[in-house]
Amino acid sequence: MEAVRRNLSTISHSTKTFLNVDRLQLHRRLGEILTQPLQKSLFLVSGSDAIEAAIDMARKVTGGVEVLGLHMGLHGSTSFITRSLSFGWNRSKHGLAAQGTSSLLAPYPYRCPVACSPEQCSCAKGNGHYQCLKTSFELAQSNFGGKPAAVILEPVLSAGGVIVPPPGYVKALRDLAHELGMLLIMDESQTGLAKTGRMWGHQHEAVVPDIMTVSKHFGAGLPISAVCTTAEIADQAAANGYVATRSHACDPITCAAGVASIDIIEQEGLVARAAAIGQRMAKHLARMAEANDLIGEFRGRGVLWGVELVLNRDSRAPANGSADLAVQACQESGLIVQARGSQNRKNVIRLVPPMVSTDEQIDEGMAILSDVLARVQRPEAC
Ligand SMILES: Cc1ncc(COP(=O)(O)O)c(C=O)c1O
């Protein structure tokens, strides 16, 4: 608030043509917390903007056009590119999709798209045989109309149902993408800046993307996003004539909010706090799952968790109706949650408590959820 107030009474807007101090401070501050070799950033206004710009950058640098996204991923709502890559939202809603966009099967251990059991899943074993990836890339390559440019994914697929890729998957995906000359773009809108208990979601798998986007809580409520990359990629993009901007892309007021939010995340130890909240939530959820067979699986990292509701633990049929009722009942009891999932499933209760929540607040929220899930009906089963 202080940073924003200061800028309101000095300078809030400035065209990108001129550098301003807050913008330079944000470039430096963000550079300090990026995973090396990521170090360069440009600023935009929304998460969707940043994804569009990241894809343009990959296309400029590789000279390719084809972009692949996971079939349960979500990357924004701008026409054309981001909504075309938001397969988790069902892109048929939007009419024609953008050329050069297609999907890869998302890794979803609970409902494996190539029917591997967790024991068979080679991603988890790391033995180099990744059936879902191999199948997806074969199909994708046969659909390519031009040279490939990039693969995009969220480190945890949030809106698609809080899907955590199995260990080894992201590295295998990166290796395959690089073999084809594609850059790896990570959308850290939902997972960046501490939310998963690490500063960046990609740090869990130690796979550094070639290009990364940051948005949502970056501006602590004010609209600002970033595209981050290596010096090498940034230089190449610039040499190839790449440009991405908006009138309000580098406003001192939003940049100051970005600096303040990074400062607060560091000063208040929110990375560690998000991790601790995650451990606390996992314990609560384990107890809930033991007592309630409506819960098929729970999964997540840091403050981002999904509770998948099923009609029957053997069939794993999605309990969409129960999820819907649970969301309403939670809301009536003072707990805001959402039902998420993709295709015909909306059966995952997504929980994203603030990183500044106290233990008591987490316990209270989990008690509400536990009580609601114990009461909620299975309308499909009636
Ligand atoms: C992972 C992810 N990427 C991108 C976006 C789009 O961000 P925005 O709504 O700021 O354009 C969202 C929005 O929910 C998101 O969840």
The ligand as a MOL file (V3000), in Angstrom:
LIG
                    3D

  0  0  0     0  0            999 V3000
M  V30 BEGIN CTAB
M  V30 COUNTS 16 16 0 0 0
M  V30 BEGIN ATOM
M  V30 1 C -2.1870 -20.8420 -15.2500 0
M  V30 2 C -2.8270 -19.6070 -15.7870 0
M  V30 3 N -2.2470 -18.9570 -16.7960 0
M  V30 4 C -2.7680 -17.8280 -17.3190 0
M  V30 5 C -3.9330 -17.3030 -16.8090 0
M  V30 6 C -4.5010 -16.0380 -17.4090 0
M  V30 7 O -4.2510 -14.9740 -16.5920 0
M  V30 8 P -5.0830 -13.6020 -16.7620 0
M  V30 9 O -6.4640 -13.8880 -16.3330 0
M  V30 10 O -4.3560 -12.6370 -15.8690 0
M  V30 11 O -5.0020 -13.2110 -18.1900 0
M  V30 12 C -4.5850 -17.9490 -15.7680 0
M  V30 13 C -5.8530 -17.4080 -15.2330 0
M  V30 14 O -6.4930 -17.9440 -14.3960 0
M  V30 15 C -4.0060 -19.1230 -15.2300 0
M  V30 16 O -4.5870 -19.7780 -14.2150 0
M  V30 END ATOM
M  V30 BEGIN BOND
M  V30 1 1 1 2
M  V30 2 1 2 3
M  V30 3 2 2 15
M  V30 4 2 3 4
M  V30 5 1 4 5
M  V30 6 1 5 6
M  V30 7 2 5 12
M  V30 8 1 6 7
M  V30 9 1 7 8
M  V30 10 2 8 9
M  V30 11 1 8 10
M  V30 12 1 8 11
M  V30 13 1 12 13
M  V30 14 1 12 15
M  V30 15 2 13 14
M  V30 16 1 15 16
M  V30 END BOND
M  V30 END CTAB
M  END
